[in-house]
Amino acid sequence: MNKLVAIVASTFFSVSVAAQSLDKGQAICYEAQNMVNGLVDYTNTTCIPSLTSTGALSFIFLSSQPVFSSESSKKAWLLVVVASVGKIFNEQSSLKAGDLVVSDANQMKNRVAYTITVSTAKSLQRQVYSGQLGLEGMYTAISKSLVRKDIPKK
């Protein structure tokens, strides 16, 4: 799976050498990953930060369990991942945001991942927090925003 993670990272992101920004990305990943693992106990989630060629922070979230195989597992996991990333970026609004890439053990075997923008995660989290949107509405918006990406063999 580690080889596939490297392929995913190189496929979706052009990594820059700006160490300070990547350090910030690692800190955000650590915080978000801990939130997700604390709230979703049926899988272990790993977060990998990356910088785009424009210096925006992007993240890959991988579930060790096949959360996309069960609608209820998928829903809970995606809600927590998107809300966690949105919350962190809303609290640190000066950060340049890129994409959020999500996948699980089975999807990775099939070389499939899904993307949603961090700006969408921020907006959805803000709407739920302010009471303008419920969790069902948030999940519907996430589902509509997810873009399937096939991971090429390298």
Secondary structure, 3 states (H helix, E strand, C coil): CHHHHHHHHHHHCCCCCCHHHHHHHHHHHHHHHHHHHHHCCCCCEEEEEEECCCCCEEEEEEECCCHHHCHHHHHHHHHHHHHHHHHHHHHCCCCCEEEEEEEEHHHHHCCEEEEEEHHHHHHHHHHHHCCCCCHHHHHHHHHHHCEEEECCCC
